[in-house]
Amino acid sequence: MRPRTTGLLALATLLVGLALILDQRDIAVSGTDTLLQVPPSAVTSIRIERPGESLLLRKEASIWKIVEPIDAFADTARVEVLLETLANPGELRPIELADENEAAFGLDPPLATLRLATIHQELASIRLGRKTPLGERAYLQRGDGSKTLVASSDIPFAANRGFEDLRRRQVFTEALDPTEIQLRRTGLPEIVLRATGQDWQMLKPYSAKASTSSVKLWIRAVRGLEAKSFFDEPAAVDLAAYGFAPAPLEIVWKSAGRTHRIWVGGPNLRAGDDEIWIRTDQFPTLYSVPRSEVAAIDLTPETIRDKSLIRLSPVDIEKLTLSQRSEPDILLERRGDQWLANKARAETIRVESYLAMTLALAGAQTLSTAGGAEHFGLDQPDIVVTFSGKDGETLARFLIASFGEAEVINREGSALVYTITSEQRRALEKSVADFR
């Protein structure tokens, strides 16, 4: 072996030995394995000082907010992980060396200094150092810095966070369910939706029942908006340049006496037209959100309108008659827990599946609200589905026909005519064998 190679190996061995000595010499287990003298829920303020950056967070009504360097919502989940990691850091081992050198441990200057407080007191500060040469450990100091501690490297990983790390990317953070929603577009009628118990009613541009499931999906889409990037504290000229003078869409969200607004602006051209600028009345910030997410919150009266045909429960139905042009009628009758199909025993699961599907039918698009079903060929329907009650009375009747390239449906006696999909029509078409 060459002398130079032998020397390098000896030097490497020496360095490893020194690292082990540095990591293990005069180590004793700490009596209190925590860096937080209070429960995490009691902390109301966190200041994180890093080279070139100082970040201040405050908790307001269980919500963490960033107040320095600018106002913004914090990512509460990450803040809670930070506090839980400090409260339960695992084993803390103090190192007591006579000639301790803070710079050698990455503590002069530290990677970050944490200053936490409760509503009543300031807590001991925590200084985060570098990782140890060996093992998943890191150095830190608590309080006056008289001792250097060796702890899990999870601590600096969770706690050495800056503004961009802890900033919440969710655009809208109102946790309460809305009781009224308004959508305003330039040059188009205003849409107003109001909660009525568990359901929703559309008040403008016309009065109609709204689809509760569609409204819930819309609310979820608003809450799910997340920014890819931000533009903080825009001036008036910036708002105009980014499509907010006026905004093409304004959403007013009313909930429990509070009112919040969301404005949807123009495209973020720096993102290749794939993102849209959004702002709220909560902070002076523009959020760049993927266009696909914005499309999900751009409602029209037609998309939100309730297009269900009837509101009956399967237990209300004693008989179902399926009439198809040029085919014999199919009569499905309930007999206790069993069903008959044209007087012969049927497979209960098949009949009940078909019954549930027909009762849940809803239109895809509204074609008419003024009657005149005959205009759509519904005076000579291709399919008729009749629901009968326990006394033989007709509860409802669906009429289905083809109109040009569309399939249309009407509940007999209603002025509403809807389109349905070709898949819905095919699901209605059955033979008696399908139920046996």
C-alpha positions as CSV (number, residue, x, y, z in Angstrom):
1,M,0.0,0.0,0.0
2,R,1.3,3.4,-0.9
3,P,2.4,5.6,2.0
4,R,0.0,8.4,1.0
5,T,-2.9,6.0,1.0
6,T,-1.9,4.7,4.4
7,G,-1.8,8.3,5.7
8,L,-5.3,9.1,4.4
9,L,-6.7,6.1,6.0
10,A,-5.1,6.9,9.3
11,L,-6.4,10.4,9.2
12,A,-10.0,9.2,8.4
13,T,-9.8,6.8,11.3
14,L,-8.6,9.6,13.6
15,L,-11.4,11.9,12.5
16,V,-14.0,9.3,13.2
17,G,-12.6,8.6,16.6
18,L,-12.6,12.3,17.4
19,A,-16.2,12.5,16.3
20,L,-17.2,9.7,18.6
21,I,-15.4,11.3,21.5
22,L,-17.1,14.6,20.8
23,D,-20.5,12.9,20.6
24,Q,-20.1,10.7,23.6
25,R,-17.6,12.2,26.1
26,D,-19.0,13.1,29.6
27,I,-22.6,12.6,28.4
28,A,-25.4,12.2,31.0
29,V,-29.1,11.7,30.4
30,S,-31.1,14.8,31.0
31,G,-33.7,14.6,33.8
32,T,-36.4,16.4,31.7
33,D,-36.6,15.3,28.1
34,T,-38.6,18.3,26.8
35,L,-37.7,21.7,25.3
36,L,-41.1,23.1,26.1
37,Q,-42.0,23.9,29.7
38,V,-45.7,24.2,28.9
39,P,-48.2,22.2,26.8
40,P,-48.0,23.0,23.1
41,S,-51.6,24.3,23.1
42,A,-50.5,27.0,25.6
43,V,-48.0,28.6,23.2
44,T,-49.4,31.7,21.6
45,S,-46.3,33.3,20.0
46,I,-43.3,31.9,18.1
47,R,-40.4,34.0,16.8
48,I,-38.0,32.2,14.5
49,E,-34.7,34.1,13.9
50,R,-32.5,32.8,11.1
51,P,-29.6,34.5,9.2
52,G,-31.2,37.2,7.2
53,E,-34.8,36.4,8.3
54,S,-37.0,37.0,11.3
55,L,-40.5,35.4,11.4
56,L,-43.2,36.1,14.0
57,L,-46.3,33.9,14.4
58,R,-49.2,34.5,16.7
59,K,-52.2,32.3,17.5
60,E,-55.6,33.9,17.3
61,A,-58.6,31.8,18.3
62,S,-56.7,28.5,17.6
63,I,-55.6,29.8,14.2
64,W,-51.9,30.5,13.6
65,K,-51.0,33.7,11.6
66,I,-47.8,35.2,10.4
67,V,-47.5,38.8,11.5
68,E,-43.9,39.4,10.4
69,P,-42.4,40.0,7.9
70,I,-45.9,40.4,6.4
71,D,-49.4,39.3,7.4
72,A,-50.4,35.9,6.2
73,F,-52.0,32.7,7.4
74,A,-49.6,30.1,8.7
75,D,-49.7,26.4,7.9
76,T,-51.3,25.3,11.2
77,A,-50.3,21.6,10.7
78,R,-46.6,22.5,10.4
79,V,-46.7,24.8,13.4
80,E,-48.3,22.1,15.5
81,V,-45.6,19.6,14.3
82,L,-43.0,22.1,15.4
83,L,-44.5,22.5,18.9
84,E,-45.0,18.8,19.3
85,T,-41.4,18.1,18.4
86,L,-40.2,20.5,20.9
87,A,-42.5,19.1,23.6
88,N,-41.4,15.5,22.9
89,P,-37.9,15.7,21.5
90,G,-36.8,12.3,22.8
91,E,-33.6,11.9,24.8
92,L,-31.7,15.1,25.5
93,R,-28.0,14.6,26.4
94,P,-25.9,17.5,27.7
95,I,-22.2,17.7,26.7
96,E,-20.0,19.3,29.3
97,L,-16.5,20.2,27.8
98,A,-14.2,22.7,29.5
99,D,-13.1,24.2,26.2
100,E,-16.5,24.0,24.5
101,N,-16.5,25.8,21.1
102,E,-20.0,27.0,20.0
103,A,-18.9,27.5,16.5
104,A,-17.9,23.9,16.2
105,F,-21.5,22.9,17.0
106,G,-23.1,25.3,14.6
107,L,-24.3,27.5,17.4
108,D,-22.2,30.7,16.8
109,P,-24.1,31.8,15.0
110,P,-27.0,29.3,15.3
111,L,-28.9,28.0,12.4
112,A,-32.0,29.4,14.0
113,T,-33.2,30.8,17.4
114,L,-36.7,30.1,18.6
115,R,-38.3,32.4,21.1
116,L,-41.7,31.2,22.3
117,A,-44.2,32.7,24.7
118,T,-47.6,32.0,26.2
119,I,-50.2,34.6,27.0
120,H,-48.6,35.1,30.4
121,Q,-44.8,34.5,30.0
122,E,-41.8,34.2,27.7
123,L,-40.3,30.7,27.6
124,A,-36.6,29.7,27.5
125,S,-35.2,30.3,24.0
126,I,-33.9,27.4,21.9
127,R,-30.8,27.7,19.6
128,L,-30.5,25.2,16.9
129,G,-27.1,23.9,15.7
130,R,-25.7,21.6,13.1
131,K,-26.0,17.8,12.9
132,T,-23.5,15.6,14.7
133,P,-20.8,14.0,12.6
134,L,-22.4,10.5,13.2
135,G,-25.9,9.4,13.7
136,E,-29.3,11.2,13.3
137,R,-28.5,13.7,16.0
138,A,-28.1,17.5,16.3
139,Y,-26.7,20.1,18.7
140,L,-28.8,22.7,20.4
141,Q,-28.9,25.0,23.4
142,R,-31.7,26.0,25.7
143,G,-32.1,29.1,27.8
144,D,-28.9,30.8,28.8
145,G,-26.8,28.5,26.6
146,S,-24.6,27.2,29.5
147,K,-24.9,23.7,28.2
148,T,-24.9,22.2,24.7
149,L,-27.4,19.4,24.2
150,V,-27.4,16.5,21.8
151,A,-30.9,15.7,20.5
152,S,-32.7,14.2,17.6
153,S,-32.1,15.8,14.2
154,D,-35.9,15.9,13.9
155,I,-35.8,19.1,16.0
156,P,-33.9,21.4,13.6
157,F,-35.8,19.7,10.7
158,A,-39.2,20.6,12.2
159,A,-38.2,23.9,13.8
160,N,-35.7,25.6,11.4
161,R,-38.5,27.0,9.2
162,G,-38.8,30.2,7.4
163,F,-41.6,32.3,6.0
164,E,-42.1,30.3,2.8
165,D,-42.0,27.0,4.8
166,L,-44.7,28.0,7.3
167,R,-46.9,30.0,5.0
168,R,-50.3,28.5,4.3
169,R,-51.0,28.0,0.6
170,Q,-54.7,27.6,1.0
171,V,-56.4,30.7,-0.3
172,F,-59.6,30.7,1.8
173,T,-59.4,29.7,5.4
174,E,-62.9,30.4,6.7
175,A,-63.8,27.3,8.6
176,L,-67.5,28.0,9.1
177,D,-70.1,26.8,6.7
178,P,-71.6,29.6,4.6
179,T,-75.3,30.4,5.0
180,E,-75.4,32.6,1.9
181,I,-73.3,32.8,-1.3
182,Q,-73.3,35.5,-3.9
183,L,-71.5,35.3,-7.2
184,R,-71.1,38.5,-9.2
185,R,-69.8,38.8,-12.8
186,T,-69.3,41.8,-14.9
187,G,-72.3,42.1,-17.4
188,L,-74.0,38.9,-16.1
189,P,-76.9,38.4,-13.6
190,E,-75.9,38.0,-10.0
191,I,-76.3,34.5,-8.5
192,V,-77.5,34.3,-4.9
193,L,-77.8,31.0,-3.0
194,R,-79.1,30.7,0.6
195,A,-79.1,27.8,3.0
196,T,-82.5,26.6,4.1
197,G,-81.9,24.0,6.8
198,Q,-79.9,21.2,5.1
199,D,-80.9,22.3,1.6
200,W,-80.1,25.3,-0.6
201,Q,-82.3,27.7,-2.5
202,M,-81.3,29.8,-5.5
203,L,-82.8,33.3,-5.1
204,K,-81.2,35.0,-8.1
205,P,-81.3,35.3,-11.1
206,Y,-84.5,33.3,-10.5
207,S,-86.1,31.4,-7.7
208,A,-85.4,27.6,-7.8
209,K,-84.3,24.8,-5.7
210,A,-80.5,24.4,-5.8
211,S,-78.7,21.1,-5.9
212,T,-77.4,20.6,-2.4
213,S,-74.8,18.1,-3.5
214,S,-73.5,20.6,-6.2
215,V,-73.4,23.4,-3.6
216,K,-71.4,21.2,-1.2
217,L,-69.0,20.3,-4.0
218,W,-68.5,24.0,-4.8
219,I,-67.8,24.9,-1.1
220,R,-65.3,22.1,-1.0
221,A,-63.7,23.4,-4.2
222,V,-63.4,26.9,-2.7
223,R,-61.8,25.6,0.4
224,G,-59.4,23.5,-1.6
225,L,-58.0,26.4,-3.6
226,E,-54.2,26.4,-3.1
227,A,-51.6,28.9,-4.4
228,K,-48.6,27.8,-6.4
229,S,-47.0,31.2,-5.8
230,F,-47.8,34.6,-4.3
231,F,-47.5,38.3,-5.0
232,D,-47.5,40.2,-1.7
233,E,-48.8,43.7,-1.0
234,P,-49.8,44.7,-4.6
235,A,-50.3,48.3,-5.4
236,A,-53.4,49.7,-7.2
237,V,-51.5,49.6,-10.5
238,D,-50.7,45.9,-9.9
239,L,-54.3,45.0,-9.2
240,A,-55.3,46.7,-12.5
241,A,-52.5,44.8,-14.4
242,Y,-53.5,41.5,-13.0
243,G,-57.2,41.8,-13.9
244,F,-58.8,43.2,-10.7
245,A,-60.2,46.5,-12.0
246,P,-62.9,45.1,-11.9
247,A,-62.5,41.4,-11.3
248,P,-64.3,39.1,-13.7
249,L,-65.8,37.2,-10.7
250,E,-66.5,38.2,-7.1
251,I,-67.6,35.7,-4.5
252,V,-69.3,36.9,-1.3
253,W,-69.3,34.3,1.4
254,K,-71.6,34.9,4.4
255,S,-71.3,32.8,7.5
256,A,-72.3,33.3,11.2
257,G,-72.4,37.1,10.9
258,R,-69.2,37.3,9.0
259,T,-68.7,38.3,5.4
260,H,-65.6,37.4,3.3
261,R,-64.9,38.2,-0.3
262,I,-62.9,36.4,-3.0
263,W,-62.0,38.0,-6.3
264,V,-60.9,36.0,-9.3
265,G,-58.7,38.1,-11.7
266,G,-56.7,37.5,-14.8
267,P,-54.2,34.9,-15.8
268,N,-50.7,34.7,-14.4
269,L,-48.8,35.0,-17.6
270,R,-45.5,34.2,-15.9
271,A,-47.0,30.7,-15.3
272,G,-47.7,30.2,-19.0
273,D,-51.4,31.1,-18.7
274,D,-52.0,27.9,-16.6
275,E,-52.7,29.8,-13.4
276,I,-55.1,32.5,-12.4
277,W,-54.6,35.3,-9.9
278,I,-57.0,35.3,-6.9
279,R,-57.2,37.7,-3.9
280,T,-59.3,37.8,-0.7
281,D,-60.3,40.5,1.8
282,Q,-58.3,38.7,4.5
283,F,-54.7,39.7,3.5
284,P,-53.2,42.0,0.9
285,T,-51.8,39.2,-1.2
286,L,-52.4,37.8,-4.7
287,Y,-52.5,34.0,-5.0
288,S,-51.6,32.2,-8.2
289,V,-53.9,29.2,-8.5
290,P,-54.1,26.5,-11.2
291,R,-56.7,27.3,-13.8
292,S,-58.3,23.8,-13.3
293,E,-59.0,24.7,-9.6
294,V,-60.5,28.0,-10.6
295,A,-62.8,26.4,-13.2
296,A,-64.4,24.3,-10.4
297,I,-65.7,27.4,-8.6
298,D,-67.1,29.3,-11.6
299,L,-70.8,28.5,-11.2
300,T,-73.7,29.2,-13.5
301,P,-77.4,29.0,-12.6
302,E,-77.8,26.0,-14.7
303,T,-74.9,24.0,-13.2
304,I,-76.2,24.7,-9.6
305,R,-79.9,24.2,-10.2
306,D,-81.5,21.1,-8.7
307,K,-82.5,18.8,-11.6
308,S,-83.8,15.9,-9.7
309,L,-87.1,14.6,-11.0
310,I,-88.8,13.4,-7.9
311,R,-88.3,13.0,-4.2
312,L,-89.6,9.5,-3.3
313,S,-88.1,6.8,-1.2
314,P,-88.0,3.2,-2.4
315,V,-90.3,2.2,0.5
316,D,-93.0,4.4,-1.0
317,I,-93.1,2.3,-4.1
318,E,-95.3,-0.8,-4.3
319,K,-95.2,-1.2,-8.1
320,L,-93.1,0.0,-11.0
321,T,-94.2,-0.4,-14.6
322,L,-91.7,-0.1,-17.4
323,S,-93.3,0.6,-20.8
324,Q,-91.0,0.6,-23.9
325,R,-92.2,1.2,-27.5
326,S,-92.7,-2.1,-29.4
327,E,-91.9,-4.1,-26.2
328,P,-94.3,-5.8,-23.7
329,D,-94.7,-3.9,-20.5
330,I,-92.8,-5.1,-17.4
331,L,-94.6,-5.0,-14.1
332,L,-92.5,-5.1,-11.0
333,E,-94.5,-5.8,-7.8
334,R,-93.5,-5.9,-4.2
335,R,-94.5,-9.0,-2.2
336,G,-93.3,-8.5,1.3
337,D,-89.5,-8.8,1.1
338,Q,-89.7,-10.2,-2.4
339,W,-90.4,-8.8,-5.8
340,L,-92.2,-10.2,-8.8
341,A,-91.5,-9.5,-12.4
342,N,-94.7,-10.1,-14.5
343,K,-96.0,-12.3,-11.8
344,A,-92.9,-14.5,-11.6
345,R,-90.4,-14.3,-8.8
346,A,-87.6,-11.8,-9.5
347,E,-84.1,-11.3,-8.1
348,T,-84.7,-8.8,-5.3
349,I,-81.2,-7.1,-5.6
350,R,-81.7,-6.5,-9.3
351,V,-85.2,-4.9,-8.9
352,E,-84.1,-2.8,-5.9
353,S,-81.0,-1.6,-7.8
354,Y,-83.1,-0.6,-10.8
355,L,-85.7,1.1,-8.5
356,A,-83.0,3.1,-6.7
357,M,-81.4,4.2,-10.0
358,T,-84.7,5.4,-11.5
359,L,-85.6,7.3,-8.3
360,A,-82.2,9.0,-8.3
361,L,-82.5,10.2,-12.0
362,A,-81.6,13.8,-12.5
363,G,-81.4,15.9,-15.6
364,A,-78.1,16.8,-17.2
365,Q,-79.3,20.1,-18.7
366,T,-82.5,22.1,-18.6
367,L,-84.2,22.5,-21.9
368,S,-87.5,24.0,-21.0
369,T,-89.2,25.5,-17.9
370,A,-92.4,26.6,-19.7
371,G,-94.1,23.3,-20.5
372,G,-94.8,22.2,-24.0
373,A,-93.5,18.6,-23.5
374,E,-95.0,17.7,-26.9
375,H,-92.5,20.0,-28.6
376,F,-89.7,17.6,-27.5
377,G,-91.6,14.4,-28.6
378,L,-92.7,13.6,-25.1
379,D,-96.4,13.2,-26.2
380,Q,-95.2,10.0,-27.9
381,P,-92.5,8.8,-25.5
382,D,-90.1,5.9,-26.2
383,I,-90.1,4.9,-22.5
384,V,-92.5,5.4,-19.7
385,V,-91.7,4.6,-16.1
386,T,-94.7,4.6,-13.7
387,F,-94.3,4.5,-9.9
388,S,-97.4,3.3,-8.0
389,G,-98.2,3.4,-4.2
390,K,-99.7,0.8,-1.8
391,D,-103.2,1.6,-2.9
392,G,-102.4,1.4,-6.6
393,E,-102.3,5.1,-7.0
394,T,-99.8,6.7,-9.5
395,L,-97.2,8.6,-7.6
396,A,-95.1,9.7,-10.6
397,R,-94.5,9.0,-14.2
398,F,-91.4,9.6,-16.3
399,L,-91.6,10.2,-20.0
400,I,-88.4,9.7,-22.1
401,A,-87.9,10.3,-25.8
402,S,-85.3,11.2,-28.3
403,F,-85.1,14.8,-29.5
404,G,-82.7,15.2,-32.4
405,E,-79.4,13.9,-31.0
406,A,-80.4,14.4,-27.4
407,E,-82.3,12.2,-25.0
408,V,-84.9,14.1,-23.0
409,I,-87.0,13.4,-19.9
410,N,-90.0,14.9,-18.2
411,R,-92.0,14.1,-15.1
412,E,-95.5,14.0,-16.2
413,G,-97.4,17.1,-15.0
414,S,-94.2,19.2,-14.6
415,A,-93.2,22.1,-16.9
416,L,-89.5,21.1,-16.7
417,V,-87.8,19.2,-19.5
418,Y,-84.3,18.0,-19.2
419,T,-81.7,16.2,-21.2
420,I,-80.3,13.0,-19.9
421,T,-77.1,11.2,-21.0
422,S,-77.2,8.2,-23.4
423,E,-75.8,6.1,-20.5
424,Q,-78.8,7.0,-18.4
425,R,-81.2,6.1,-21.2
426,R,-79.5,2.7,-21.7
427,A,-79.7,2.0,-18.0
428,L,-83.5,2.5,-18.2
429,E,-84.0,0.0,-21.0
430,K,-84.6,-3.5,-19.6
431,S,-86.1,-6.8,-20.5
432,V,-88.0,-9.0,-18.1
433,A,-85.0,-11.4,-18.1
434,D,-82.8,-8.7,-16.5
435,F,-84.8,-9.0,-13.3
436,R,-84.8,-12.8,-12.9
